[in-house]
Each structure stands twice: as structure tokens, then as C-alpha cells.
Amino acid sequence: MSDVVLLHRVSSIVSSDRTLDEMLGELIGLAAQVTGCDACLVYLLEEANGEIVLRASQLPHAAELGTLAMKMGEGVTGWVAEHNSVVVLSSRAGEDPRFKRLPGLVEDTYEAFLSVPLVSSGKVIGVINVHHKEPHAHTPEEIALLTFIGEQMGGAIAKSRLAEQNERLREETLEMKRQLETRKLVERAKGILQSRYGLTEEDAYLRLRNESRRLRRPMRDLAEAIILAEDLSR
């Protein structure tokens, strides 16, 4: 891939509205093309706990994605994130004193390892790791291009990640609102049952719950039906 083609590809990705997963997939594809690697892993920094978490991989890692994590400064990946510096290991990567073998990652058995920070506004937000099964002399051009990709795409990934977090917060807020509305409806329906049948609050709730299970309908639906019937009877 020529520098011009790479620049256009990165620019088109950065200016797009891809989701976070799509953005990470593009990043892995670019890294693989630039370095000819056998595997690529992308970690993102979780600021809440200061951990570097595996978020995307070229090889299948369904069980590890989102769960495999290390602390800032831990292993080569953590060192790169902490120092905002590139690490180049052309052979015997596992013998580097900073190296930490992680369970479930066959990539840790590979010979060569290139680790580059993923940067947004000068701040490290993650790390790109590329692995070669055999010893590999990383050229200055490979290192420079992968570093460029990490710098250019970091901001776009941070933006996609923020959008994902905002959408999750929006959904959580809507769910809390739905739960509150349901609670209010159930409380009103309980009051109607208590008044109509002389039930205690607990008995009214149990009747609602049991009818919900018997009819296999949400308690909210039953509560709304009871309230509607009460309003119509007035």
C-alpha cells in the first residue's frame, strides 16, 4: 500500500461515522496491510479503572474480548500505554523483561512483536500490537506508518467510543424511566385492588404478580388494564 493510498484510506475512515467495532476492524485491517503481520490486537484504555482492555483482534478471541485486561505499565502493552512510546521486538519477544504472557493469547508465543500507542489529542487511549510468527525485522517505514495510523485514527476511535458510551447512557436513562413509570402504574393498580377487594398492600401485589405469571403478561400490562377498567367505571 503506497503512502498516498494509505493517507486517503485513513482520511476516509476518520471522516466516516463508523461504529466503534467497525473502526477497530478498519484499524486491524490497516495494521495488517502495512506490516504483513500474522496477528493484530487492539487494546483500549478504561479510564475508570486504569486498565488496558482487549477490544479487537485479527484472530478469533471471543472469550477474551472485553475481559482480558492488564494494568497501566504491566507487560509490554502496559509499558507502551504508560510511556506513550513504541516498542520493537524483532525476535524472541517473550524474553523481553517487560513481556507478560497472557492466558488465551496464542500471539504471545510468536517471535516478533511491534507495539504502538493509539493516541487522541496527544493522550494515549489504547495500544496496537502486531505479531509475526517468525523473526521479523520491522522496517523504519513499517514503524512510521503504524505510528501514523495510531495517531490519525486515535481521535476517530475516541469519538466513536464516546458516541457508544453516550448511547449506552441514553438507553440506561430510558430504562430507568420505564422502570419508574412501571412502578408508579403498579402502585396505582395495587391501590385500586386494595380499595375494591379490601386487600392488604402485600396481598394486592401478590395478586398482580400471580396473575402476571398465569397470563404470561408483564405486570405493567395488567396494571394498565386495571387502571383503565377503573377509569371507565367512574
Steps between C-alpha positions, in 0.01 A plus 500: 500500500652834396516792739246693290253210499548455875441870561177496298382181673568641847336832410184328374477289815561792734235714329240221506236426763599138553419330829778422746515134398513595133774753572707242688452254215629759254799567726592132509466475122731797446756372751505157333548653155776734610700243697407167338451365851359162599284651776386837625345592836352832607468600863310802632558682826216492753550825689265398781736231626822577312502163321593421141227273361507284187230632266580361155716232340589362161485141628179380673498580872131502591558408865777754552352808332387749762622282786875455456665796670825620650596798712678807373872417483437125506659298219626657179149624419465675833851643466418647158180655638678641804794647309323589173792335320546235233653161585666297224596137566619331182560156654462311828236748612409288800849546645462876537494579876182706454317216325210334679340188355121510519277190507301438185726701267686282253656822371719510811689198365597680176855619442466864394294771667436864412297708743385854419289745704155601381481874559226762518591868556844394618355263760534122487159333469622155405768284342539319167701177511614317187660155515702288260538127552859506379775756571424817309719804446253785526599768255503869596222548243278235666551656842438852368185399311351309793581792731332735250192278492489495881522878516247570223239244596525553875276805493239327283497196727468722808205675331330170413561374851346813650198465274464137610520599866246780450260260329540252785430774755194607301368144499567466872317826567202387291493166681503673838214720383304193382559327833384807691186528287429128551545535876253791506243303298536193723462714813182656362362160398579361845309787655197423282507130599538590867202732484281271290565170678615609845848355446819588679777660293693172500197294394424746221855468374489119519176495302656714230812287491312171488266621225804623306654154516173319424421713198868533402463873469718774648377650826500838328239378248276368780541819699402710198194276439388535864543878489311527171212288633485716810495822296224367275286396793486852638 
